[in-house]
Amino acid sequence: MIPTLQTSRLILRPLQLADAEQVQVLFPKWEIVRYLTAQVPWPYPPDDAYQFYRNVALPAMERGNAWHWMLALKTAPSRVIGSIGLMNNNEVNRGFWLGLPWQGQGLMTEACSAITEYWFNTLKFPVLRVPKAVANTASRRISEKEGMRVVAVEQRDYVCGRLPTEIWEITAEEWRSRQPAPRKQNQSS
Ligand SMILES: CC(C)(COP(=O)(O)OP(=O)(O)OC[C@H]1O[C@@H](n2cnc3c(N)ncnc32)[C@H](O)[C@@H]1OP(=O)(O)O)[C@@H](O)C(=O)NCCC(=O)NCCS
């Protein structure tokens, strides 16, 4: 069972098929898809969110190979503003996108911190690995701020074409060493 998580501004709740309707409106924008894997169809078919969730994302969640959450602001909990997911494979362990009106406010940085903690502390994977187009400044910045390292550079295919790509990585040990120390208990109590 995938839990609902919270950050200071966000609710992250497990993806459901009913979310496809809002995603179909929000997601198919060039600024959102251009640096996503070329497996995302473009132009985006009118029922692709529904098909992708039903045929790929939800079955992977049921098999225990993926953990996908929808993002909503605490101030408007029923409105989907984006999505973040974790995947158990050797190539891509985390993916995310945010609707255009909500970008540039630190929201995905906030979501990533909760989700990366889930990857290491709940799922207990030893390493988090994510490929990113070098041109995708905002996404790379998130990895940089998390203390991830570039371990390889290669070419990959995106919706916008073939691009130089960095493979970013952080181990559980590296991630733990960056987390704030737990607050000390009051010794006198
Ligand atoms: C990547 C994405 C999720 C970032 O979401 P966001 O909530 O806007 O990101 P944040 O506000 O947390 O910003 C992250 C960092 O990137 C920087 N940044 C954000 N947008 C930027 C831009 N267009 N150009 C350069 N830097 C940018 C921010 O300043 C911040 O760095 P800082 O804390 O040093 O100031 C969003 O841009 C998006 O949905 N992109 C399309 C989908 C995508 O590319 N997903 C990732 C595939 S690897």
The ligand as a Tripos MOL2 file, in Angstrom:
@<TRIPOS>MOLECULE
LIG
   48    50     1     0     0
SMALL
NO_CHARGES

@<TRIPOS>ATOM
      1 C1         11.6100   20.1670  -13.4680 C.3       1 LIG1
      2 C2         10.3820   20.7760  -12.7880 C.3       1 LIG1
      3 C3          9.5350   19.6750  -12.1690 C.3       1 LIG1
      4 C4         10.8730   21.7140  -11.6910 C.3       1 LIG1
      5 O1          9.7780   22.0710  -10.8650 O.3       1 LIG1
      6 P1          9.7580   23.4260  -10.0060 P.3       1 LIG1
      7 O2          8.8190   23.2300   -8.8740 O.co2     1 LIG1
      8 O3          9.5160   24.5670  -10.9270 O.co2     1 LIG1
      9 O4         11.2490   23.4550   -9.4750 O.3       1 LIG1
     10 P2         11.7170   24.3080   -8.2350 P.3       1 LIG1
     11 O5         10.9190   25.5630   -8.1470 O.co2     1 LIG1
     12 O6         11.7640   23.3880   -7.0550 O.co2     1 LIG1
     13 O7         13.1730   24.7490   -8.7310 O.3       1 LIG1
     14 C5         14.2690   23.9080   -8.7600 C.3       1 LIG1
     15 C6         15.4990   24.7190   -9.0380 C.3       1 LIG1
     16 O8         15.5820   24.9520  -10.4470 O.3       1 LIG1
     17 C7         15.6220   26.3520  -10.6870 C.3       1 LIG1
     18 N1         14.7780   26.5920  -11.8490 N.ar      1 LIG1
     19 C8         13.4600   26.4290  -11.9420 C.ar      1 LIG1
     20 N2         13.0460   26.7070  -13.1900 N.ar      1 LIG1
     21 C9         14.1550   27.0540  -13.8920 C.ar      1 LIG1
     22 C10        14.3940   27.4350  -15.2330 C.ar      1 LIG1
     23 N3         13.4000   27.4920  -16.1190 N.pl3     1 LIG1
     24 N4         15.6650   27.7100  -15.5930 N.ar      1 LIG1
     25 C11        16.6580   27.6290  -14.7030 C.ar      1 LIG1
     26 N5         16.5020   27.2620  -13.4220 N.ar      1 LIG1
     27 C12        15.2600   26.9750  -13.0240 C.ar      1 LIG1
     28 C13        15.0470   27.0120   -9.4660 C.3       1 LIG1
     29 O9         15.5270   28.3320   -9.3360 O.3       1 LIG1
     30 C14        15.5240   26.0960   -8.3670 C.3       1 LIG1
     31 O10        16.8570   26.3390   -8.0170 O.3       1 LIG1
     32 P3         17.2240   27.2680   -6.7440 P.3       1 LIG1
     33 O11        16.5600   26.6250   -5.5650 O.co2     1 LIG1
     34 O12        18.6920   27.2460   -6.7190 O.co2     1 LIG1
     35 O13        16.6300   28.6270   -7.0230 O.co2     1 LIG1
     36 C15         9.5070   21.5670  -13.7870 C.3       1 LIG1
     37 O14        10.3170   22.5400  -14.4140 O.3       1 LIG1
     38 C16         8.8900   20.6930  -14.8470 C.2       1 LIG1
     39 O15         7.8130   20.1340  -14.6500 O.2       1 LIG1
     40 N6          9.5830   20.5250  -15.9870 N.am      1 LIG1
     41 C17         9.0530   19.6970  -17.0690 C.3       1 LIG1
     42 C18         9.1300   18.2060  -16.7600 C.3       1 LIG1
     43 C19        10.5530   17.7380  -16.5470 C.2       1 LIG1
     44 O16        11.4660   18.1840  -17.2190 O.2       1 LIG1
     45 N7         10.7260   16.8010  -15.5980 N.am      1 LIG1
     46 C20        12.0260   16.2540  -15.2460 C.3       1 LIG1
     47 C21        12.5600   15.3020  -16.2340 C.3       1 LIG1
     48 S1         14.2080   14.7880  -15.7920 S.3       1 LIG1
@<TRIPOS>BOND
     1     1     2 1
     2     2     3 1
     3     2     4 1
     4     2    36 1
     5     4     5 1
     6     5     6 1
     7     6     7 2
     8     6     8 1
     9     6     9 1
    10     9    10 1
    11    10    11 2
    12    10    12 1
    13    10    13 1
    14    13    14 1
    15    14    15 1
    16    15    16 1
    17    15    30 1
    18    16    17 1
    19    17    18 1
    20    17    28 1
    21    18    19 ar
    22    18    27 ar
    23    19    20 ar
    24    20    21 ar
    25    21    22 ar
    26    21    27 ar
    27    22    23 1
    28    22    24 ar
    29    24    25 ar
    30    25    26 ar
    31    26    27 ar
    32    28    29 1
    33    28    30 1
    34    30    31 1
    35    31    32 1
    36    32    33 2
    37    32    34 1
    38    32    35 1
    39    36    37 1
    40    36    38 1
    41    38    39 2
    42    38    40 1
    43    40    41 1
    44    41    42 1
    45    42    43 1
    46    43    44 2
    47    43    45 1
    48    45    46 1
    49    46    47 1
    50    47    48 1
@<TRIPOS>SUBSTRUCTURE
     1 LIG1         1 GROUP 0 **** ****
